[in-house]
Amino acid sequence: MIVPFGVFVRIEDREDGFEGLVHTDELDQSPQDVIEVGDALTVKITDVDLVRRRIALSQRQADR
């Protein structure tokens, strides 16, 4: 799902797989310009919040 503040990415290609957010600051380019639903992105997990059950992801840091 593409939203104004970033892109939600499904980590596992399964119905019950989990999702994380790649904030616009962590994308290589603007999501509205080049990313479409269904595209594959290489990302790195940068933070896991177990209490809130959230995962932060980065496309910029994935190459490091």
matplotlib code that plots the C-alpha trace (Angstrom):
import matplotlib.pyplot as plt

x = [0.0, 1.4, 0.5, 1.7, 4.3, 5.7, 5.1, 3.9, 5.8, 4.8, 7.8, 6.6, 4.7, 1.9, -1.6, -0.6, 2.8, 3.7, 4.1, 6.4, 6.6, 9.3, 9.1, 9.5, 12.9, 14.1, 13.1, 15.6, 13.0, 9.5, 6.9, 4.3, 6.7, 8.1, 6.7, 3.6, 1.6, 3.1, 6.7, 9.5, 11.7, 14.9, 14.8, 16.5, 14.8, 15.9, 13.7, 11.3, 8.8, 7.4, 5.0, 3.3, 3.9, 5.6, 8.6, 10.5, 12.2, 14.8, 15.4, 18.4, 20.2, 19.5, 22.6, 24.9]
y = [0.0, 3.4, 6.3, 9.9, 9.2, 6.0, 2.5, -0.6, -3.6, -7.3, -9.1, -12.6, -13.5, -15.2, -14.3, -14.2, -12.6, -9.5, -5.9, -3.0, 0.6, 2.2, 5.9, 8.3, 9.4, 5.8, 5.3, 5.7, 7.7, 9.2, 6.4, 8.2, 8.5, 5.0, 2.5, 0.5, -1.9, -5.4, -4.2, -6.1, -3.9, -4.8, -3.4, -3.7, -4.0, -1.0, -1.2, -3.7, -2.4, -5.5, -3.7, -1.8, -4.8, -2.5, -2.9, 0.0, -0.7, 1.1, 0.8, 3.2, 1.1, -2.2, -1.9, -1.5]
z = [0.0, -1.0, 1.4, 1.5, 4.2, 2.7, 1.5, 3.4, 2.4, 2.9, 4.2, 3.4, 0.2, 2.2, 3.2, 6.9, 6.3, 8.2, 6.9, 7.7, 6.8, 4.6, 5.4, 2.5, 4.0, 3.7, 0.1, -2.8, -4.8, -4.4, -4.0, -6.1, -9.1, -9.5, -7.0, -7.8, -5.7, -6.4, -7.0, -5.2, -3.1, -1.3, 2.3, 5.6, 9.0, 11.0, 14.0, 15.7, 18.2, 19.9, 22.1, 19.2, 16.8, 14.2, 11.9, 10.4, 7.1, 4.9, 1.2, 1.4, 4.0, 2.3, 0.2, 3.2]

ax = plt.figure().add_subplot(projection="3d")
ax.plot(x, y, z, "-o")
ax.set_aspect("equal")
plt.show()
